[in-house]
Amino acid sequence: RPHAPVILFPKGSWYALNDLSDTSCAAIGIDWTIDAAYARKNAGNKTLQGNFDPSHLSLPIPQIKKEVYKMLDEFGSHRYIANLGHGITPDVPVDNARAFVDAVKEYEPVKKLIN
């Protein structure tokens, strides 16, 4: 730990996010079953990483991008690392994985108007 930041990935541990936020890890990786608002509320001040559902990489590329943008809108850019919510399966086409990465790079937050 003194030489590199540690990111925990306690798959399926939504119920323990509050306790995990008290550890010395730099970030918590979350799986695709955890809602962004719930994760933010229960992970304290920790940076979050995840949680794109890897099965979405089988969708058509425009839909992959739409799902990535939705994930990024929900998590925001503060204390967040975009990533899959688990590993990539061998049957995912390279172009689909590339679409995920490209969507993250191309993303621009929605500008909300103040009334």
C-alpha positions in Angstrom: 0.0 0.0 0.0 2.7 2.6 0.6 3.8 2.3 -3.0 0.5 2.2 -4.9 -3.1 3.1 -4.2 -5.3 0.1 -3.3 -8.7 -0.4 -4.9 -11.0 -2.9 -3.2 -13.4 -4.9 -5.4 -15.7 -6.6 -3.0 -18.2 -8.0 -5.6 -21.7 -8.4 -4.2 -20.9 -6.4 -1.0 -23.5 -3.6 -1.4 -24.5 -4.3 2.3 -20.9 -3.5 3.5 -20.2 -0.3 1.6 -20.5 1.8 4.8 -18.0 -0.4 6.6 -15.6 -0.6 3.6 -15.6 3.2 3.5 -13.7 3.1 6.8 -10.8 1.2 5.4 -7.5 2.7 4.2 -8.2 1.8 0.5 -8.0 4.6 -2.0 -11.2 3.5 -3.8 -13.9 0.9 -3.9 -14.8 -1.0 -7.0 -18.5 -1.8 -7.2 -20.3 -4.3 -9.3 -23.2 -3.6 -11.7 -25.9 -4.5 -9.2 -25.3 -1.5 -7.0 -27.2 1.7 -7.7 -25.1 4.9 -8.1 -27.1 6.9 -5.6 -26.9 4.0 -3.0 -23.2 3.7 -3.6 -22.6 7.4 -3.2 -24.7 7.5 0.0 -23.0 4.5 1.6 -19.3 4.7 0.4 -18.6 7.8 2.4 -15.8 10.0 0.8 -14.3 7.1 -1.1 -13.6 7.2 -4.8 -15.8 4.7 -6.6 -14.9 2.5 -9.6 -17.3 0.6 -11.8 -20.1 -0.4 -12.4 -21.0 -0.9 -16.0 -22.8 -4.2 -16.5 -20.5 -6.3 -18.6 -23.4 -8.0 -20.3 -24.2 -4.6 -21.9 -21.1 -5.1 -24.0 -23.2 -7.5 -26.1 -25.6 -4.7 -27.1 -25.4 -2.8 -30.4 -22.7 -0.1 -30.2 -25.1 2.9 -30.1 -26.9 1.3 -27.1 -23.5 0.6 -25.4 -22.7 4.3 -25.7 -26.1 5.3 -24.4 -25.7 3.0 -21.3 -22.2 4.4 -20.7 -23.5 8.0 -20.8 -26.3 7.0 -18.4 -23.8 5.5 -16.0 -21.5 8.5 -16.1 -24.5 10.9 -15.6 -25.5 8.9 -12.5 -22.0 8.8 -10.9 -20.7 12.2 -12.0 -17.0 12.9 -12.4 -16.0 13.7 -8.8 -14.3 10.7 -7.1 -15.2 8.3 -9.8 -13.4 5.9 -12.1 -15.4 4.5 -15.0 -15.0 0.8 -15.4 -16.8 -2.4 -15.8 -18.7 -3.8 -12.8 -16.9 -7.1 -13.3 -14.6 -8.7 -15.9 -15.1 -8.8 -19.6 -16.1 -12.1 -21.2 -14.2 -13.7 -24.1 -17.1 -13.5 -26.5 -17.3 -9.7 -26.4 -16.3 -8.2 -29.8 -13.3 -6.0 -29.7 -15.3 -3.2 -31.4 -17.9 -3.3 -28.5 -15.2 -3.1 -25.9 -13.7 -0.2 -27.8 -17.1 1.5 -27.9 -17.2 1.4 -24.1 -13.7 3.1 -23.9 -14.6 5.6 -26.6 -17.9 6.5 -24.9 -16.0 7.3 -21.7 -13.5 9.4 -23.5 -16.2 11.2 -25.5 -18.5 11.8 -22.6 -19.6 15.4 -21.7 -21.7 15.9 -18.6 -25.2 17.1 -19.1 -25.4 20.8 -18.3 -28.4 21.4 -16.1 -30.1 24.7 -16.3 -30.8 26.5 -13.0 -34.3 28.0 -12.9 
